[in-house]
Amino acid sequence: MKLTGREALAYFSKPDASRAGLLIFGADSMRVALRRQEVILALVGPQGEEEMRLNRMSAPDLRKDTASLSDAIRAQGFFPGPRVVFLEDASDGLAKPIAEALEDWREGDAQIIVTAGSLTAKSALRKAFETHRNAVAIGIYDDPPSREETESVLAKGGLVNVAGEAMTDILALSRALDPGDFRQTIEKLSLYKLGDESPVTSADVLNCAPSSTEAAMDDVLNCVAEARDQEIGPIMRKLQGQGLQPVGLCIGATRHFRTLHAAASDPGGPAAGMSRARPPVYGPRRDQMIRQAQSWGIHRLETALQMLTETDLSLRSSQRAPQMAFMERTLIRLAMLGKR
């Protein structure tokens, strides 16, 4: 049997212990591994491995002894409770022994959990599970997680009281981060709000979101975009001391002003344009950048991007001027432009 969408999501959180087996396949090994962990935990519980009710097998082991899977599902342990045999990184070359083990399966045997990479619709391994009367196959694709999936992760972390803007930020994070980093962020947010019954806010999300390489430049770029030219120099000294290179700062400034230009150019207005920014902008920083886009306007932003392009070319050329001083001069000129 093949499951997709909400049925698949529900099955991951509450798998059927009476099934003979489950195949989870997909190109993203991290997404597959997270779902596999979720299913096995739901079947055998947190003590399953300690109680030897979880038997791990590798694909090479099964190739050496094709009968070992059938033997493993019938093996009885010392502890009562559901049992699982987990086979990792299977392929179509193992479809035959896996199909034979599914056919040999009887009530009371260990459930077979198999993970695999990307499989085509004609895959023999997929057909072994999809056509079996008591087995399930679920594909994991690289599509952004749905709102239902995100809400499920939040609920597991005990985060059920989430403000509207905070949910928008969390959904943006779910699309920007890989699954493992996103789950770690939600765990961090859950600990951050432990004992606090107030709604999760955008500020809470921002405090727990992983820092990016752009975060170190935010202060100086905001000074530039908000025409606070007197504050640029001291922050530049600090950034230089941290080892930030002029070319990297120029790239970050160009990305920042391109985001502002895209927002200012959006037919729906800067707020609508900022909601479509990639990578996403979330929390209080989003509101700050919306105000910056409104203040600058399209034409001045185009001038700013031209200045940054010329600066980037100069930094990569053989000009002899000190590069950090040259970059600082450009940022001050941009701040002065923002005052006009």
C-alpha positions, -999 to +999 in steps of 0.1 A: +000+000+000+012+035-009+005+064+015+009+101+007+000+135+021-019+136+054-022+099+055+015+095+054+020+122+080-005+105+103+012+071+098+046+084+108+033+096+142+011+066+148+023+036+128+002+004+126+020-023+147+002-051+129+018-043+095+045-066+081+067-037+070+073-001+060+095+013+032+106+049+036+124+062+005+136+096-008+166+115-021+171+135+011+187+111+035+182+134+065+144+136+059+143+098+055+163+093+087+141+116+108+109+098+097+125+065+103+135+075+138+100+087+145+084+055+133+107+032+152+103+052+184+065+050+181+067+012+175+092+000+202+093+030+225+124+047+240+136+015+257+133-007+226+170-008+217+181-014+253+156-042+256+170-057+223+136-053+205+154-034+177+176-053+153+197-033+129+208-048+096+229-033+068+224-038+031+259-056+027+250-080+055+217-090+037+236-094+004+260-119+020+231-139+036+198-133+019+180-155+045+191-134+074+162-110+072+136-138+074+155-153+103+157-119+121+120-112+120+112-145+137+139-143+164+124-139+199+140-117+225+141-118+263+118-088+267+081-086+258+067-060+234+067-051+197+099-058+178+115-041+147+141-052+122+156-021+106+173-024+072+192+008+060+201+019+025+184-009+006+182-009-032+164-028-059+191-054-058+177-065-024+140-065-035+138-103-038+150-113-002+129-084+012+098-095-007+104-131+005+107-119+041+074-100+037+057-131+024+071-152+053+059-126+079+033-139+104+015-121+133+039-118+162+070-114+140+091-082+141+080-055+117+104-048+088+114-011+085+134-004+053+149+029+042+162+036+007+173+065-015+154+078-045+133+051-062+115+053-095+078+043-099+090+011-116+113+002-087+111-035-077+116-025-041+088-001-041+065-027-058+073-052-031+058-029-005+031-011-025+016-044-038+018-063-006-015-067+013+000-058+047+029-034+039+033+003+034+055+024+012+060+062+018+081+085-004+098+115+012+103+144-013+122+177-012+090+198-011+089+224+017+071+210+047+034+217+048+017+238+075+003+206+090+038+190+092+052+222+109+023+223+134+029+186+142+066+194+150+055+223+172+029+202+190+055+176+198+076+203+213+047+215+234+043+248+215+006+251+209+002+288+217+019+305+187+011+341+176+002+347+140+034+365+130+055+340+149+038+312+129+047+330+097+083+332+108+084+295+118+070+285+084+097+306+068+123+288+089+109+254+080+115+262+043+149+278+048+165+252+071+172+216+065+149+192+085+175+184+112+183+221+119+146+230+119+138+204+145+168+215+166+155+251+164+120+240+176+136+220+204+155+251+214+124+272+212+105+247+233+132+249+260+132+287+257+095+288+264+095+262+291+073+273+320+062+304+300+025+302+290+025+334+270+022+330+232+053+324+211+062+357+195+084+367+165+111+379+190+111+344+206+116+328+172+144+353+163+162+346+196+162+309+189+168+308+152+203+297+141+226+326+134+237+330+098+269+344+082+250+376+075+241+382+111+275+397+119+269+424+092+233+433+102+243+462+125+264+480+099+240+474+071+211+487+091+231+518+099+237+523+062+201+516+052+188+539+079+212+568+071+230+566+104+264+574+089+280+585+122+277+550+136+293+532+107+330+538+116+330+523+151+311+492+139+335+488+110+364+487+134+347+459+153+339+439+122+375+443+110+387+430+143+365+400+139+382+392+106+354+401+082+368+407+047+358+438+026+346+416-003+324+396+020+309+428+034+303+441-001+285+409-011+264+411+021+255+447+014+246+440-022+224+411-011+207+434+015+200+461-010+188+437-036+163+424-011+151+460-004+149+466-042+128+435-048+105+445-020+102+481-031+095+469-067+068+444-057+033+453-071+018+444-038+040+468-019+072+463+002+054+441+028+042+417+002+076+417-015+095+411+018+073+380+024+086+365-008+123+372+000+146+342-003+163+335+020+133+345+041+134+375+064+116+369+097+109+385+131+115+422+139+142+423+112+115+419+085+096+449+098+128+469+099+137+460+063+101+468+051+106+503+066+140+506+049+125+496+015+097+522+019+121+549+028+146+544+000+122+538-030+131+520-062+153+547-079+176+553-050+180+516-044+190+511-080+216+538-075+228+520-044+231+487-062+251+504-090+275+519-064+280+485-048+287+468-081+314+494-089+329+489-054+329+451-058+348+454-091+373+478-076+379+455-046+386+426-069+409+447-091+446+457-085+438+491-070+461+500-041+437+518-018+432+500+016+402+477+009+384+481+042+388+519+041+375+518+005+345+497+016+338+520+045+338+550+022+312+533+000+290+525+030+291+562+042+283+574+007+253+550+007+241+563+041+244+599+028+224+589-003+197+576+020+193+610+037+184+627+004 
